[in-house]
């Protein structure tokens, strides 16, 4: 695996994870499924692929943490909306 592909996968995974985290709370009219979840899934796929093929696995921890915060934000917001609405 060449270094360029690994860096590209990391960059795409990081950008998609940040987008997922920033939009994961957006449950208005179910738009989260269209706006946020595809980017979270893409980020997860690239995160797994890059983590498997890269020697420096420690930098992929950042992407994993961002994905975790996005999932927690999404689930927390959905539970909050279901309980209080």
C-alpha positions as CSV (number, residue, x, y, z in Angstrom):
1,X,0.0,0.0,0.0
2,X,1.5,3.3,-1.0
3,X,1.5,6.2,1.4
4,X,-0.5,8.5,-0.9
5,X,-3.6,6.2,-0.8
6,X,-3.4,5.9,2.9
7,X,-3.1,9.6,3.4
8,X,-6.0,10.1,1.0
9,X,-8.2,7.6,2.9
10,X,-7.3,9.3,6.1
11,X,-8.2,12.8,4.8
12,X,-11.5,11.6,3.3
13,X,-12.4,9.7,6.5
14,X,-11.5,12.8,8.6
15,X,-13.6,15.2,6.5
16,X,-16.6,12.9,6.4
17,X,-16.4,12.2,10.2
18,X,-16.3,16.0,10.9
19,X,-19.3,16.5,8.7
20,X,-21.1,13.6,10.4
21,X,-20.4,15.0,13.8
22,X,-21.5,18.5,12.9
23,X,-24.8,17.4,11.3
24,X,-25.7,14.4,13.5
25,X,-28.0,16.3,15.7
26,X,-30.1,17.5,12.7
27,X,-33.2,15.3,13.1
28,X,-35.7,17.8,11.7
29,X,-38.1,15.9,9.3
30,X,-35.7,13.0,9.3
31,X,-33.1,14.9,7.3
32,X,-30.3,13.3,9.3
33,X,-30.8,10.1,7.3
34,X,-30.1,12.0,4.1
35,X,-27.6,14.7,5.2
36,X,-25.5,13.0,7.9
37,X,-25.6,9.2,7.9
38,X,-24.2,8.6,4.4
39,X,-21.1,10.6,5.4
40,X,-20.8,8.7,8.7
41,X,-21.0,5.4,6.8
42,X,-18.4,6.6,4.2
43,X,-16.1,7.8,7.0
44,X,-16.4,4.5,8.8
45,X,-15.6,2.5,5.6
46,X,-12.5,4.7,4.8
47,X,-11.5,4.6,8.5
48,X,-11.5,0.8,8.6
49,X,-9.8,0.5,5.2
50,X,-7.1,3.0,6.1
51,X,-6.6,1.6,9.6
52,X,-6.1,-1.9,8.2
53,X,-3.5,-0.9,5.6
54,X,-1.6,1.8,7.5
55,X,1.4,1.4,9.7
56,X,0.6,4.5,11.8
57,X,-2.7,3.4,13.3
58,X,-2.6,6.0,16.1
59,X,-3.7,8.9,13.9
60,X,-6.9,7.0,13.0
61,X,-7.9,7.3,16.7
62,X,-9.0,10.9,16.0
63,X,-11.4,9.7,13.3
64,X,-12.8,7.0,15.6
65,X,-13.4,9.5,18.4
66,X,-15.1,12.0,16.1
67,X,-17.4,9.2,14.7
68,X,-18.2,8.1,18.3
69,X,-19.2,11.7,19.2
70,X,-21.3,11.9,16.1
71,X,-23.2,8.6,17.0
72,X,-23.7,9.7,20.6
73,X,-24.9,13.1,19.5
74,X,-27.3,11.6,17.0
75,X,-28.7,9.0,19.4
76,X,-29.0,11.5,22.2
77,X,-30.8,14.0,20.1
78,X,-33.2,11.4,18.8
79,X,-34.0,10.1,22.3
80,X,-34.5,13.7,23.4
81,X,-36.9,14.4,20.6
82,X,-38.8,11.2,21.2
83,X,-39.1,11.8,24.9
84,X,-39.9,15.5,24.9
85,X,-42.1,15.8,21.8
